[in-house]
Amino acid sequence: MTAEDIQAEITTLEGQLTGDMFQDMDIKDKIHNLKMKLNGTKPMDQMIECEGCGS
């Protein structure tokens, strides 16, 4: 998956947001995980890569 593919998926998911926090939780989680993948980040204090947290 290329950076352009990830960004396109983020844009698609952002278009599905409703403004209802509870309905949007899963979508926001997917967006967060994609942004972490895009930026190459991992959770703080995490000794292993993101596979450890499921991202």
HTML snippet that shows the backbone in 3Dmol.js (N, CA, C, O; Angstrom):
<script src="https://3Dmol.org/build/3Dmol-min.js"></script>
<div id="view" style="width:600px;height:400px;position:relative"></div>
<script>
const pdb = `
ATOM      1  N   MET A   1       0.856  -1.174   0.000  1.00  0.00           N
ATOM      2  CA  MET A   1       0.000   0.000   0.000  1.00  0.00           C
ATOM      3  C   MET A   1       0.904   1.240   0.000  1.00  0.00           C
ATOM      4  O   MET A   1       1.759   1.396   0.872  1.00  0.00           O
ATOM      5  N   THR A   2       0.706   2.103  -0.974  1.00  0.00           N
ATOM      6  CA  THR A   2       1.530   3.299  -1.100  1.00  0.00           C
ATOM      7  C   THR A   2       0.971   4.421  -0.223  1.00  0.00           C
ATOM      8  O   THR A   2      -0.143   4.339   0.294  1.00  0.00           O
ATOM      9  N   ALA A   3       1.780   5.465  -0.075  1.00  0.00           N
ATOM     10  CA  ALA A   3       1.355   6.616   0.722  1.00  0.00           C
ATOM     11  C   ALA A   3       0.099   7.251   0.118  1.00  0.00           C
ATOM     12  O   ALA A   3      -0.774   7.728   0.843  1.00  0.00           O
ATOM     13  N   GLU A   4       0.017   7.250  -1.210  1.00  0.00           N
ATOM     14  CA  GLU A   4      -1.164   7.825  -1.869  1.00  0.00           C
ATOM     15  C   GLU A   4      -2.407   6.989  -1.576  1.00  0.00           C
ATOM     16  O   GLU A   4      -3.492   7.534  -1.374  1.00  0.00           O
ATOM     17  N   ASP A   5      -2.248   5.667  -1.552  1.00  0.00           N
ATOM     18  CA  ASP A   5      -3.373   4.786  -1.235  1.00  0.00           C
ATOM     19  C   ASP A   5      -3.854   5.012   0.196  1.00  0.00           C
ATOM     20  O   ASP A   5      -5.055   5.070   0.461  1.00  0.00           O
ATOM     21  N   ILE A   6      -2.898   5.138   1.109  1.00  0.00           N
ATOM     22  CA  ILE A   6      -3.251   5.360   2.518  1.00  0.00           C
ATOM     23  C   ILE A   6      -3.976   6.686   2.668  1.00  0.00           C
ATOM     24  O   ILE A   6      -4.992   6.769   3.357  1.00  0.00           O
ATOM     25  N   GLN A   7      -3.445   7.743   2.013  1.00  0.00           N
ATOM     26  CA  GLN A   7      -4.070   9.065   2.118  1.00  0.00           C
ATOM     27  C   GLN A   7      -5.471   9.054   1.513  1.00  0.00           C
ATOM     28  O   GLN A   7      -6.379   9.698   2.039  1.00  0.00           O
ATOM     29  N   ALA A   8      -5.652   8.327   0.411  1.00  0.00           N
ATOM     30  CA  ALA A   8      -6.977   8.231  -0.214  1.00  0.00           C
ATOM     31  C   ALA A   8      -7.959   7.528   0.714  1.00  0.00           C
ATOM     32  O   ALA A   8      -9.120   7.926   0.809  1.00  0.00           O
ATOM     33  N   GLU A   9      -7.494   6.482   1.400  1.00  0.00           N
ATOM     34  CA  GLU A   9      -8.372   5.773   2.337  1.00  0.00           C
ATOM     35  C   GLU A   9      -8.730   6.664   3.527  1.00  0.00           C
ATOM     36  O   GLU A   9      -9.866   6.638   4.000  1.00  0.00           O
ATOM     37  N   ILE A  10      -7.767   7.451   4.013  1.00  0.00           N
ATOM     38  CA  ILE A  10      -8.032   8.389   5.106  1.00  0.00           C
ATOM     39  C   ILE A  10      -9.097   9.397   4.678  1.00  0.00           C
ATOM     40  O   ILE A  10     -10.026   9.687   5.432  1.00  0.00           O
ATOM     41  N   THR A  11      -8.956   9.927   3.468  1.00  0.00           N
ATOM     42  CA  THR A  11      -9.919  10.902   2.956  1.00  0.00           C
ATOM     43  C   THR A  11     -11.312  10.289   2.844  1.00  0.00           C
ATOM     44  O   THR A  11     -12.306  10.929   3.186  1.00  0.00           O
ATOM     45  N   THR A  12     -11.379   9.051   2.364  1.00  0.00           N
ATOM     46  CA  THR A  12     -12.664   8.356   2.263  1.00  0.00           C
ATOM     47  C   THR A  12     -13.293   8.177   3.632  1.00  0.00           C
ATOM     48  O   THR A  12     -14.484   8.429   3.812  1.00  0.00           O
ATOM     49  N   LEU A  13     -12.492   7.740   4.598  1.00  0.00           N
ATOM     50  CA  LEU A  13     -13.009   7.528   5.952  1.00  0.00           C
ATOM     51  C   LEU A  13     -13.457   8.846   6.586  1.00  0.00           C
ATOM     52  O   LEU A  13     -14.482   8.892   7.267  1.00  0.00           O
ATOM     53  N   GLU A  14     -12.692   9.912   6.362  1.00  0.00           N
ATOM     54  CA  GLU A  14     -13.073  11.216   6.924  1.00  0.00           C
ATOM     55  C   GLU A  14     -14.409  11.674   6.355  1.00  0.00           C
ATOM     56  O   GLU A  14     -15.160  12.372   7.037  1.00  0.00           O
ATOM     57  N   GLY A  15     -14.718  11.299   5.129  1.00  0.00           N
ATOM     58  CA  GLY A  15     -15.996  11.639   4.521  1.00  0.00           C
ATOM     59  C   GLY A  15     -17.162  10.888   5.140  1.00  0.00           C
ATOM     60  O   GLY A  15     -18.315  11.283   4.969  1.00  0.00           O
ATOM     61  N   GLN A  16     -16.874   9.806   5.859  1.00  0.00           N
ATOM     62  CA  GLN A  16     -17.913   8.999   6.488  1.00  0.00           C
ATOM     63  C   GLN A  16     -18.223   9.441   7.920  1.00  0.00           C
ATOM     64  O   GLN A  16     -19.149   8.913   8.537  1.00  0.00           O
ATOM     65  N   LEU A  17     -17.468  10.393   8.454  1.00  0.00           N
ATOM     66  CA  LEU A  17     -17.691  10.849   9.821  1.00  0.00           C
ATOM     67  C   LEU A  17     -19.039  11.557   9.936  1.00  0.00           C
ATOM     68  O   LEU A  17     -19.425  12.332   9.061  1.00  0.00           O
ATOM     69  N   THR A  18     -19.746  11.279  11.031  1.00  0.00           N
ATOM     70  CA  THR A  18     -21.094  11.820  11.212  1.00  0.00           C
ATOM     71  C   THR A  18     -21.152  12.966  12.212  1.00  0.00           C
ATOM     72  O   THR A  18     -22.108  13.742  12.212  1.00  0.00           O
ATOM     73  N   GLY A  19     -20.142  13.077  13.060  1.00  0.00           N
ATOM     74  CA  GLY A  19     -20.177  14.067  14.124  1.00  0.00           C
ATOM     75  C   GLY A  19     -20.641  13.477  15.441  1.00  0.00           C
ATOM     76  O   GLY A  19     -20.550  14.131  16.480  1.00  0.00           O
ATOM     77  N   ASP A  20     -21.140  12.246  15.413  1.00  0.00           N
ATOM     78  CA  ASP A  20     -21.557  11.533  16.618  1.00  0.00           C
ATOM     79  C   ASP A  20     -20.354  10.739  17.120  1.00  0.00           C
ATOM     80  O   ASP A  20     -19.894   9.807  16.461  1.00  0.00           O
ATOM     81  N   MET A  21     -19.856  11.115  18.283  1.00  0.00           N
ATOM     82  CA  MET A  21     -18.637  10.515  18.814  1.00  0.00           C
ATOM     83  C   MET A  21     -18.719   8.992  18.868  1.00  0.00           C
ATOM     84  O   MET A  21     -17.757   8.309  18.516  1.00  0.00           O
ATOM     85  N   PHE A  22     -19.833   8.467  19.296  1.00  0.00           N
ATOM     86  CA  PHE A  22     -19.945   7.016  19.467  1.00  0.00           C
ATOM     87  C   PHE A  22     -20.005   6.287  18.129  1.00  0.00           C
ATOM     88  O   PHE A  22     -19.438   5.204  17.988  1.00  0.00           O
ATOM     89  N   GLN A  23     -20.680   6.866  17.159  1.00  0.00           N
ATOM     90  CA  GLN A  23     -20.724   6.248  15.830  1.00  0.00           C
ATOM     91  C   GLN A  23     -19.381   6.373  15.116  1.00  0.00           C
ATOM     92  O   GLN A  23     -19.010   5.502  14.329  1.00  0.00           O
ATOM     93  N   ASP A  24     -18.662   7.442  15.386  1.00  0.00           N
ATOM     94  CA  ASP A  24     -17.409   7.721  14.686  1.00  0.00           C
ATOM     95  C   ASP A  24     -16.185   7.044  15.305  1.00  0.00           C
ATOM     96  O   ASP A  24     -15.104   7.086  14.718  1.00  0.00           O
ATOM     97  N   MET A  25     -16.332   6.419  16.482  1.00  0.00           N
ATOM     98  CA  MET A  25     -15.162   5.856  17.168  1.00  0.00           C
ATOM     99  C   MET A  25     -14.383   4.877  16.303  1.00  0.00           C
ATOM    100  O   MET A  25     -13.159   4.971  16.220  1.00  0.00           O
ATOM    101  N   ASP A  26     -15.067   3.941  15.659  1.00  0.00           N
ATOM    102  CA  ASP A  26     -14.372   2.946  14.844  1.00  0.00           C
ATOM    103  C   ASP A  26     -13.680   3.600  13.650  1.00  0.00           C
ATOM    104  O   ASP A  26     -12.552   3.250  13.302  1.00  0.00           O
ATOM    105  N   ILE A  27     -14.368   4.547  13.033  1.00  0.00           N
ATOM    106  CA  ILE A  27     -13.785   5.236  11.875  1.00  0.00           C
ATOM    107  C   ILE A  27     -12.566   6.029  12.299  1.00  0.00           C
ATOM    108  O   ILE A  27     -11.537   5.992  11.624  1.00  0.00           O
ATOM    109  N   LYS A  28     -12.668   6.751  13.417  1.00  0.00           N
ATOM    110  CA  LYS A  28     -11.535   7.539  13.905  1.00  0.00           C
ATOM    111  C   LYS A  28     -10.354   6.647  14.284  1.00  0.00           C
ATOM    112  O   LYS A  28      -9.199   7.032  14.102  1.00  0.00           O
ATOM    113  N   ASP A  29     -10.639   5.466  14.807  1.00  0.00           N
ATOM    114  CA  ASP A  29      -9.581   4.524  15.136  1.00  0.00           C
ATOM    115  C   ASP A  29      -8.867   4.064  13.866  1.00  0.00           C
ATOM    116  O   ASP A  29      -7.639   3.980  13.842  1.00  0.00           O
ATOM    117  N   LYS A  30      -9.626   3.768  12.814  1.00  0.00           N
ATOM    118  CA  LYS A  30      -9.026   3.368  11.542  1.00  0.00           C
ATOM    119  C   LYS A  30      -8.182   4.497  10.964  1.00  0.00           C
ATOM    120  O   LYS A  30      -7.080   4.265  10.465  1.00  0.00           O
ATOM    121  N   ILE A  31      -8.708   5.729  11.033  1.00  0.00           N
ATOM    122  CA  ILE A  31      -7.968   6.889  10.537  1.00  0.00           C
ATOM    123  C   ILE A  31      -6.667   7.050  11.312  1.00  0.00           C
ATOM    124  O   ILE A  31      -5.612   7.280  10.721  1.00  0.00           O
ATOM    125  N   HIS A  32      -6.741   6.930  12.633  1.00  0.00           N
ATOM    126  CA  HIS A  32      -5.548   7.055  13.479  1.00  0.00           C
ATOM    127  C   HIS A  32      -4.501   6.012  13.108  1.00  0.00           C
ATOM    128  O   HIS A  32      -3.320   6.333  12.979  1.00  0.00           O
ATOM    129  N   ASN A  33      -4.930   4.766  12.937  1.00  0.00           N
ATOM    130  CA  ASN A  33      -3.996   3.695  12.589  1.00  0.00           C
ATOM    131  C   ASN A  33      -3.370   3.929  11.220  1.00  0.00           C
ATOM    132  O   ASN A  33      -2.181   3.668  11.032  1.00  0.00           O
ATOM    133  N   LEU A  34      -4.149   4.414  10.269  1.00  0.00           N
ATOM    134  CA  LEU A  34      -3.608   4.709   8.944  1.00  0.00           C
ATOM    135  C   LEU A  34      -2.609   5.856   9.002  1.00  0.00           C
ATOM    136  O   LEU A  34      -1.580   5.812   8.329  1.00  0.00           O
ATOM    137  N   LYS A  35      -2.900   6.885   9.799  1.00  0.00           N
ATOM    138  CA  LYS A  35      -1.972   8.009   9.936  1.00  0.00           C
ATOM    139  C   LYS A  35      -0.665   7.568  10.602  1.00  0.00           C
ATOM    140  O   LYS A  35       0.413   8.047  10.251  1.00  0.00           O
ATOM    141  N   MET A  36      -0.775   6.650  11.569  1.00  0.00           N
ATOM    142  CA  MET A  36       0.438   6.117  12.198  1.00  0.00           C
ATOM    143  C   MET A  36       1.266   5.364  11.163  1.00  0.00           C
ATOM    144  O   MET A  36       2.490   5.491  11.133  1.00  0.00           O
ATOM    145  N   LYS A  37       0.604   4.583  10.316  1.00  0.00           N
ATOM    146  CA  LYS A  37       1.311   3.842   9.272  1.00  0.00           C
ATOM    147  C   LYS A  37       1.940   4.809   8.276  1.00  0.00           C
ATOM    148  O   LYS A  37       3.077   4.610   7.846  1.00  0.00           O
ATOM    149  N   LEU A  38       1.206   5.850   7.912  1.00  0.00           N
ATOM    150  CA  LEU A  38       1.675   6.832   6.946  1.00  0.00           C
ATOM    151  C   LEU A  38       2.896   7.575   7.469  1.00  0.00           C
ATOM    152  O   LEU A  38       3.846   7.822   6.726  1.00  0.00           O
ATOM    153  N   ASN A  39       2.870   7.933   8.757  1.00  0.00           N
ATOM    154  CA  ASN A  39       3.954   8.704   9.356  1.00  0.00           C
ATOM    155  C   ASN A  39       5.068   7.843   9.936  1.00  0.00           C
ATOM    156  O   ASN A  39       6.109   8.364  10.337  1.00  0.00           O
ATOM    157  N   GLY A  40       4.860   6.540   9.983  1.00  0.00           N
ATOM    158  CA  GLY A  40       5.882   5.652  10.522  1.00  0.00           C
ATOM    159  C   GLY A  40       6.053   5.786  12.014  1.00  0.00           C
ATOM    160  O   GLY A  40       7.156   5.603  12.528  1.00  0.00           O
ATOM    161  N   THR A  41       4.981   6.103  12.725  1.00  0.00           N
ATOM    162  CA  THR A  41       5.066   6.275  14.175  1.00  0.00           C
ATOM    163  C   THR A  41       4.583   5.028  14.897  1.00  0.00           C
ATOM    164  O   THR A  41       3.929   4.161  14.317  1.00  0.00           O
ATOM    165  N   LYS A  42       4.919   4.964  16.162  1.00  0.00           N
ATOM    166  CA  LYS A  42       4.442   3.880  17.008  1.00  0.00           C
ATOM    167  C   LYS A  42       4.068   4.467  18.363  1.00  0.00           C
ATOM    168  O   LYS A  42       4.481   5.583  18.677  1.00  0.00           O
ATOM    169  N   PRO A  43       3.309   3.755  19.160  1.00  0.00           N
ATOM    170  CA  PRO A  43       2.891   4.277  20.463  1.00  0.00           C
ATOM    171  C   PRO A  43       4.085   4.592  21.361  1.00  0.00           C
ATOM    172  O   PRO A  43       5.124   3.937  21.273  1.00  0.00           O
ATOM    173  N   MET A  44       3.934   5.591  22.220  1.00  0.00           N
ATOM    174  CA  MET A  44       4.994   5.952  23.157  1.00  0.00           C
ATOM    175  C   MET A  44       5.287   4.792  24.097  1.00  0.00           C
ATOM    176  O   MET A  44       4.396   4.008  24.424  1.00  0.00           O
ATOM    177  N   ASP A  45       6.535   4.686  24.527  1.00  0.00           N
ATOM    178  CA  ASP A  45       6.981   3.650  25.451  1.00  0.00           C
ATOM    179  C   ASP A  45       6.759   2.250  24.899  1.00  0.00           C
ATOM    180  O   ASP A  45       6.668   1.293  25.669  1.00  0.00           O
ATOM    181  N   GLN A  46       6.671   2.115  23.611  1.00  0.00           N
ATOM    182  CA  GLN A  46       6.478   0.818  22.983  1.00  0.00           C
ATOM    183  C   GLN A  46       7.828   0.308  22.504  1.00  0.00           C
ATOM    184  O   GLN A  46       8.469   0.935  21.661  1.00  0.00           O
ATOM    185  N   MET A  47       8.259  -0.824  23.038  1.00  0.00           N
ATOM    186  CA  MET A  47       9.567  -1.358  22.688  1.00  0.00           C
ATOM    187  C   MET A  47       9.540  -2.077  21.339  1.00  0.00           C
ATOM    188  O   MET A  47      10.565  -2.149  20.662  1.00  0.00           O
ATOM    189  N   ILE A  48       8.392  -2.604  20.943  1.00  0.00           N
ATOM    190  CA  ILE A  48       8.287  -3.288  19.667  1.00  0.00           C
ATOM    191  C   ILE A  48       7.475  -2.446  18.715  1.00  0.00           C
ATOM    192  O   ILE A  48       6.819  -1.488  19.126  1.00  0.00           O
ATOM    193  N   GLU A  49       7.514  -2.801  17.439  1.00  0.00           N
ATOM    194  CA  GLU A  49       6.769  -2.054  16.447  1.00  0.00           C
ATOM    195  C   GLU A  49       5.272  -2.179  16.676  1.00  0.00           C
ATOM    196  O   GLU A  49       4.850  -2.903  17.578  1.00  0.00           O
ATOM    197  N   CYS A  50       4.480  -1.509  15.900  1.00  0.00           N
ATOM    198  CA  CYS A  50       3.049  -1.401  16.114  1.00  0.00           C
ATOM    199  C   CYS A  50       2.305  -2.741  16.053  1.00  0.00           C
ATOM    200  O   CYS A  50       1.143  -2.809  16.453  1.00  0.00           O
ATOM    201  N   GLU A  51       2.940  -3.790  15.569  1.00  0.00           N
ATOM    202  CA  GLU A  51       2.271  -5.086  15.596  1.00  0.00           C
ATOM    203  C   GLU A  51       1.898  -5.467  17.012  1.00  0.00           C
ATOM    204  O   GLU A  51       0.946  -6.221  17.221  1.00  0.00           O
ATOM    205  N   GLY A  52       2.636  -4.956  17.995  1.00  0.00           N
ATOM    206  CA  GLY A  52       2.376  -5.278  19.393  1.00  0.00           C
ATOM    207  C   GLY A  52       1.046  -4.736  19.891  1.00  0.00           C
ATOM    208  O   GLY A  52       0.429  -5.320  20.781  1.00  0.00           O
ATOM    209  N   CYS A  53       0.601  -3.615  19.317  1.00  0.00           N
ATOM    210  CA  CYS A  53      -0.671  -3.038  19.778  1.00  0.00           C
ATOM    211  C   CYS A  53      -1.798  -3.303  18.802  1.00  0.00           C
ATOM    212  O   CYS A  53      -2.938  -2.916  19.061  1.00  0.00           O
ATOM    213  N   GLY A  54      -1.508  -3.952  17.688  1.00  0.00           N
ATOM    214  CA  GLY A  54      -2.540  -4.279  16.727  1.00  0.00           C
ATOM    215  C   GLY A  54      -2.767  -3.218  15.676  1.00  0.00           C
ATOM    216  O   GLY A  54      -3.667  -3.357  14.849  1.00  0.00           O
ATOM    217  N   SER A  55      -1.973  -2.160  15.686  1.00  0.00           N
ATOM    218  CA  SER A  55      -2.143  -1.100  14.681  1.00  0.00           C
ATOM    219  C   SER A  55      -1.520  -1.502  13.368  1.00  0.00           C
ATOM    220  O   SER A  55      -1.564  -0.737  12.404  1.00  0.00           O
TER     221      SER A  55
END
`;
const viewer = $3Dmol.createViewer("view");
viewer.addModel(pdb, "pdb");
viewer.setStyle({}, {cartoon: {color: "spectrum"}});
viewer.zoomTo();
viewer.render();
</script>
